[in-house]
């Protein structure tokens, strides 16, 4: 038994780095897979899902590394396309934790502590929820983890080989999320501080620049695909604008740098702190603060550079957006996980030092060797037990986070917005046309192209040139079945639709409705009749509104609405008109909420009695609702004299 224990211990000591490396990747990777989104979530990620398989040039700055890797994953002949694309984040999420573990382990020289620190980062809610669905962020965090690892290697051996590895990793990070460019000075500062003399060598500097530039050649992807018809980068000028995140007007894609104000910084700072606190909580933050202090003792250069990185990360976020999105704090939380590991190490070092002192005091002064040996065995056994308890307490951090966040991070069931779009494709006829006006249009487009092509649906979004009344009429003339998902006002005015089903998308605050086409909207004329337009203060006046149906079909008015300026009072309705009921008051407007039929080629009317109550210009705004649409009369203006 003792021999087996010693054998296991020897294997562990010889292979513990390999063991913990495998666990550092596999545990978060498996959890990310178990909670992986199998479909789409809407928003930007669905646009990525549409562009990656088609090898289209993505939005500025182009994201060539993400584009190329995304295309490769889309070609894997396993599972559905959406799943394969979401799988990218799980892979790079696991690799991020692996290299973060390796980097931390170089500092702490303690695999358990490094494992606990890296897995704590793995199960922070805001990282977990980008590691199990398609996003830029996990690839960006992977590149940052590679940079940190290369920095640690350079710390141990500040030679040219490790410098060039660092330079290549730095260049690679710039082929993904642009935030890497703005935090790059912090990494460079550290490398310079480690060995300033290295940069006196022209050969080292020039070769380092070459290694830095090599990954940036991936940006050739943009003009190549653009010239093939899959992007807008067709000139050197366009290329420069695109990779710097601008258009030819100088406008910055996705944001601007016009947010500088004390309030914007204060708001962004408050959001920044709240996000960090919500993810880590007070206990881990206190340990991380102790770890930062300990880091100053062990490696002040890294401590200074890491604080500089946090400042840069926050500053560019506040300047660019004026607020703090959760995913813009991921790099900072990665740095905090390093601090946290150093905090664990501080606790471990202090406790083990204390036990060494106790052991020394208990053994010294005793001459009996047998007694000393027995005492030493008991102390060592107790010491081992305490160390195990300490390590278990450290490992409790990621375990508790995993348990706490699992339900909120579990995307394994398709979201309701995807299920709604899938229902739409179940309901609509094959070979039909869907006119779409919705923020969720990209989900429907993805399903149409990659998941339900057998339906042969023509998908027309409101931003397309074909989204117009003339094209709808042309499709109808050709006998095509027409549906609408949401509908723009310019079509509402012309076509009647019938609701089939709907879904409220809470994320965007949008009520998405699937409509069936029910024919062209019949026009209604509203003609105001007023004998004169000049009245004296205090006088009564009557105005008649004729509501005319010149169509061959019967129509129905479902409500009437009237708004008066403040110098007019409503007195009542003249009973000589077709409509003789009094209105109710809703939101400062007079409302008649009742059905009023109008036969084909006929009209109805309402005669309103008003009083002029103060001098000045007065206005009467009158409209009716029919076929779920407002038809308004010409605004009536009158003059009231003293």
N, C-alpha and C positions, 0 to 999 in steps of 0.2 A: 504493500500500500504506500509506504514511504517512498519507495523507488518510483512508483507511478506518479506520485505527487511531484517529486523532484524532476521527473521527465517532462511533465506538463509545464512546470515552472520554467524549465530551460527552453522549451519550445516557445512559450509565451515571450520570454525575454529576447529570444533571437528573432522572433517574427512579429513582435507587437506593433511595430510601425505598419507592416503590411496588413495585419489584422484590422487595426483601427482605420487604416486607409480604405479598406474594402467596406467596412461598416459605415464610414463617413459618407461614402457614395451611396451604398445600397439601401440603407435605412431611409433617408429622405426620399430617394428615388422611388422606392416601393410605395411609400406613403403618398407621394405626388401622383403616382400611377393609380392608386386606389381612389383618390379623390379627383382624378383628371376629368375635365370637361370633355364629354364625348362629341358634343356638337358645337354650336356657336353661341356667343354671348351678346352679339351686337356691338355697336360702336366701332372704333377704329380697328379692333382686332379682326372683324369680319371683312373690312376692306383689305387687310393684309392677306386674309385667307383667299380672297378673290384674285389678288395680284400675284401671289407667290407661284401657284401652279402655272399661270400664264407667262411667268418671267417678265412681268411688267415692271417698269421703273417706279419705285415707290416714291412717296412724298419727300421733299427736301429734308434731310441731306442726301437721300438716296438709299442709305442702309445696305450697301452691297454685300457685306458678310451675311446679314440676316436674309437677304434675297437669295443668295446662292445656296446657303444651307437649307433655307425653306424649300427651294425647288428640289433639292436632293431628297429631303424627307417626303415631299409630295409624291415622289416616284417609288417609294417603298410599297411593294405589292401586298400589304397587310392592312386589314381594317379599312374603315371609311376615311376619306380624305380629311375631313375635319378632325378626326381623332389623330391622324398622323401629324397634322400641323400642330395640334395642341401638345403632342408628344415632344416636340422640340423643346418646349419650356421645361418639361420634366427632366429631360436629359441634361440640359445645361444647368438646371437647378441643382441636380445631384453633383455635377462636376464642379460647380461653384463651391459647394460644401466640402468636397474633397480637397480642393486646392486651398481653401480657407483653413481647413484642418492642418494641412501640411505646412502652411505658413506660420500658423500659431504654434505648432509643435516645435518649429525652429526656435521660437522665442522662449517657450516655457520648458522645453525638454521634458515634457510630461504628457504622454499620450492621452491619459484619461481626462485631464483638464482641457487639453486641446479639443478632444472629442466632445466634451460637454459644452464648451464655448461655441464650437462650430455648429453643433446640432441645435443649440438655443437659437442661433440666427435662422437655421433652416425652418423652424416652426413658429417664427414670428408671423403673425397673421398677414401682414402686408407683403411679406415675401412669399409665403406659402400660396397666397391667392394670385400671384403672377407666375408661380412655378407649376401650376396645374392647368394653365390655359395659354393659348397663343399670345405672346407679348414680346416686345423688345427686351424687357427688363432682365430676364434671367441670362440672356446672352451677354448683356452689358455687365451684369454682376460677375459672370464667369471671367470676362476679360479683366475686370478690376482685380479679381482674386488672383489671376495669373500675374498681373503686375506686382501685387503685394508679395507673392511667392518669389518672383524674380528679385525683388528688392531685398528679401531676406537672404537669398543665395548670395547676392552681392555684398551684404553685410558680413557674411561668413568668409567670403573670399572675393574681395574687391578687385578682381582681375578683369581683363578685357572680355573673356568669354561670357561671364555673367553680366557685364555691362551691355554686351550686344543682345543677350537674351532679354534684358530689361527694355532696351530700345525697341526690339521687335514686338514685345508685348504691348508697349505703349502705342506703337503705330497701329497694331491690330485693334486696340480699343477704339481708335478713331474711325473705324469702318462700321461702327454701329451707332449707338446713341450719342448725340452731340454733347451731352453733359460731360462726357469723358474729356473733351477738349478743355473745358473750363476748370476741371480739377487737376489737369495734367501738371501745372506748376508745382503742386504739392509733392508729387512723386519725384519730379526732377530735383526739387530742393533737397529731398532726402539723399538721393544718389550723390549730389554735389557735396553735401555735408559729410557723407561717409568717407570720401576720398577726393578732396579738392584737386590734388595733384594729378589725378587721372586726366583731368580736362585741360592740362597744360600740353598734353600730347596731341598734336594735330592729327596724327594717324588714328588715334583712339576716337577722337571726336568725329572725324569724317566717316570712319567705318561705322560708328554708332549711328550717325545720321543716315547712312545707307541702309542699315538694318531697320531703322525707324521708317524709312520711306518704302521699303519693300512691300509690307502689307497694304500700303495705301494704293498700290497698283490695282487693287480690287475695284477702285472707282472707275476703271476703264469699262466696267460693266455698264455704266450709265450711258455713255455715248454709243456703245456697241448696240445695246438693245433699243436705244432711241432711233438710231439710223435704220434699224430693222422694223420700225413702226410701233414700238412699244413704250415710248416715252418722249418727253419734250426736250431732251438734252441733245440738241443737234448742232451746236456751235460752241466755240471756246468760251464765249461770253456767257452763254447759258450754263455751261459746265461750271464756271467759277461761281456764278450766282447760286446754282443748285447746291453745290457741296458746302457753301457757306450758309445755306438755309434761307436765302433771300430770293425775291423775284426782281425783275428789272426795274420796278418802282422803288426798290430798296426796302419793301415791306418784309418783315421777318415771318417765316412760316410758323403758324401755330401760336404766335405771341408777338411781343415787341419788347423794346427796351425803354419804353416810355413810362414805366410804372414807378419811377423813383419818387418817393415821398416818405415822410416819416410815418404816415399812416399805413402805407402799403408794406413797409418793412415791419412795422409793428404787427399788422394783421398776419403777414406771412410768418413772422417769428412766433406768434402765438399758436398758429396752426402747426408749425414745425414742432414745437415743444409738445403740443397735445398728441400729435401722431406718435412721436417717440415714446411718450409716457404711456399711451394706450397700448403700445406693443410690448414694452419691457416691464412696466410697472415700477413702483418705488424701490423694492428690494434689489432687483437686478441693476437698476440705475445707480443705487448707492454703491453696490459692489463694483460696477464699472468705473465710478468716480475714484474709488480706492485703487482700482487697477491702473487708471491713468497716472495717479500719483506714483505708483510703483514703477510704471513704465518710465517716468522721468528719471528714476534712480537707475534703472537697468539700461535704458537706451533713450537719452533725452532727445537725440536727433529724430528718432521715429515719433516721439511724443509731440515735438514741435511741428513736424511735417503733417501728422495726422490731424492736429488741431487746425492747421492751415487748410487742410482738405475740407474739414467740416465747414469752416468759414466760407470757403469758395463755393461749396455745394449749396449752402443756404443763400449766399449773395446772388449767385446767378439765377436761382429759382425766384427770388424776390424781384430781381430786375426784369427777368424775362416774362414772368407770369403775373407777379403782384400777389400771388397766393401760393400755397404749398400743397400740391397733390401728394397723395400717399406714396406713390412709386418714386417720387423725387427724393425721398428720404432713405431709400434702400442702401445707397453707398455709405451714408452716415451710420446706419444701423450695423453695417458690416464692420466698420471701424469700432463701433461700440462693443461688438462681440469680441474683438481683440482686447479691448479694455476689460471686458467682463472676465475673459480668460486670465488676464494678469491679476485681476481681483481675486479669482479663485486661487491662483498661484500664491498670492500674498497670504491669504488665509492658511493655505497648506504649509507654506514655509514657516509662518509664525507658530503654528501648532506643532509641527515637527521639531522646530528649534526648542520649543518649550519642553517637549518630551526628552530631547537629548540632554537638556539641563537637569531635568528630574532624574533621568537614568544615571547621569554622572554623579549626582549627589547621593543616590541610593546605593551605588556600588562602592564609591570611594570610602575609605576608612574601614573597610572590612578585610581582614587578613585571610579568612577561611576561603580558599579557592572554590570548594564545593558549594559553600553558601552563596558565593558571588555568582557562580554559574547558574544555580537554581533561581536566584533573584533576577539575573539577566534574562533567563528564559521567560519568566513571568512578565517582566517589563517589555520584552520584545513582542510577546504574544499580545499584550495589552496595546502596545504601539500599533501592531498590524490591524487589530480590531478597530482602533480609532481611525487609522488611515482609510480603512475600508468604509467606515461610516462617513468620513469626510468625502470620499469619492462618490458614494451613493447620494449624498446631499447635493453634490455638484451636478450629478446626472439627473437629479430630480427636476432641475430647471427645464431641460428640453422635454422631459416626460410630461411634466405638468402642463407646459405650453401645448404639447401635442394633444393631450386630452382636452384641454380647455378650448382649443381652436378648431378641433376636428370638424365639428358639426358646421361651423360657419365657413370653413374652407372646403367643405365637401361639395364639389361640382359634378359628381359622378352622374347625377340625373340631369337630363337636358333641361334648360331653363324654359319657363313658360312662354317666353317670347318666341323661342324656336318652335315649341309645340304649336303655338298659334299659327305660325307661318306654314307649318306642316299640315295643319288642319285646312288652311286656305287651299293648298294644292290638292288636298283630298276632295274639296268641295267644287272647285272650278272644273269646267269641262275641258277635255283634251282639245288642243289646237285653238284655244281661246286666247284673248289678249287681256292683260292686266295693266291698267294705268295706276301708277303707284305714287302717292304723296305721303311719305312717312320717313321718320328718322331710322326706322328699322328696315328700310328697303334693301340694304345690302344682305341681310339674312335671306330674304326672299330670292334675291338675285343668285346667291350662292346655291340655294336649294334648286333653283331652276336650272343652273348650268351644270352642277356637279352631282346632284342627288336625285333629281326627278326629270331628267332630260326627256324621258319617254312621254311626258305630258305634252311636249312640244308647245310650251307656252311662250307667247311673245310678251316680253317684260319691258314696259316703258316707264321710266322714272320721270318725275316732274322736271328734272334738269335736262332731259333729252329734248332735242328739237321736235320730235314727233309728239310731245305732250301738248297737244292743242286740239281745239274743237274740230278743225277741218280734218285732222287725221282720224278722229273718232268717227266722224260722219263717213269718211272714206272706208274705214274698216266695217262699219255697219252696212254700207252699200255693197260690200263684197261678201256679206253674209257671215261675218265673224262674230263670235260671242264676246261681249265686252263685260269686264268687271272693273271695279275701282277699289283700291285699298287706300283709304283717305282720298280726299278730292280737293283740288285747288278751287278757289273762288271763281276763276275764269271759266271753269267747267261747270260749277254748280249753277251758274246763271243760265246755262243753256240746256242742261240735261237733268232729267228726273232719275233718282236712284232709290233702291230699296235695300235697307239694311239686312244682311244675311247673318253676320256674327261680328263680335267685337272683343277686344282685349285692352285693358288698361295697363300700359307699360310704365310701371312706377319709376324705373330708372330715368326715363326721359320725360315723365309727366305727360304722356301722350295717350289719348284714347284712339286706338287704331280700329277702324271699322272696315269690314269687307262689304261692298255694295254690289248689287246687281243692277244692270242698266234697265231702265223702265221707259225709255222714250225721251224725246226732246221736250224741254220745258216750254210750256205755253205762256206766252207773254201776256201781261196784264197792264193796262193803261190806267193811270190815276190822274184825273183832271180836276184841279181846284177851281171853283167859281167864287169870286168875290167881287161885289159890285164896285167897290172903290178901295183905295189903299191908304187913304188919309182919314184919320178919326181923331176926335177930340177926347181929351182926358175924361174918363168916367162913362163914356158911351159904350153901348152894347154893339156887337157886330155879329153877323152870321156868315159862315163860310161853308160852302157845300163841296164835298169830295165825291166825284163820280168814279166808280170802280168798274172798268169796262172790260168785258171778255169778248174779243173779236174772233176767237178761235171756233173751230167746228166741234169742239168737245166741251162738256160741262166741266167747270172748275169749282174749287172750294177755297174760300178765305178762312184760314184757321186762327188768325188773330189780327188785331189792329193796334197800332201804337202811335201815340201823338206826344210830342214834346213842345212845350211853350216857353218862350223867354219870360223873364221875371216880371215884365210889365204887362202881362196878360193873365187874366183869370178865366178858368173854365166855369161856365154857368150851367150848361146842360146840353141835352140833345133834342133838337126839334123833331117832334113825332111825325112830321110830314114825310121824313125820309124813310127809305127802306129799312135802315137800321135805327131803332129807336131806344135801345137800352143804354143805360149809363155805364161809364167805365169804372174800373178800380185803379188805385194809384199804386204803382210798383216802381221803386227806385227813382222817384221824381218824374215818372212818365205816366201818362194815362193809357190804360190797356183794356182792350175788349178781347177777352180770351173765350171765344166761342166760334163755332163753325157757321159761316155765311155762304151758302151755295150761290153760284152764278151760272145760269144756263148758258149754253153756247149762243153766241151772237146776241148777248144781252148785257145789261149792266144793273148795278145796285148803287145806292148812294147813302150818304150820311150827312146831316146838316148840324153843324156845331155852333153853339151860342157862346160867345166869349165877351169879356169886358176889358176895356183898356183902363189900366189902373195907375199908370204913371207915364209921363212924357218920354219920348225917345223912339228909337228904332225897335220894332218888335218882329219876332220870327215865329213861324209855325212849321214844324217838321212832322210830316205825316207819312206813314208807311204801313203796308199790309204784308202778311205772310201767306204764301201759297206754295204748294209743292216743296215745302221745307226751304223756302227762299224768301228773302225780303224784296219787295217791290216798293220803291219809294216814289213819292210825288215830288214835283219841283218845290224847292223851299219857298214858302210864301213870306214876303217881307211887307210890313205896313209901317206907316209913320203915325205916331201919336203926338198930337200937339197939346199945348197948355190949355 
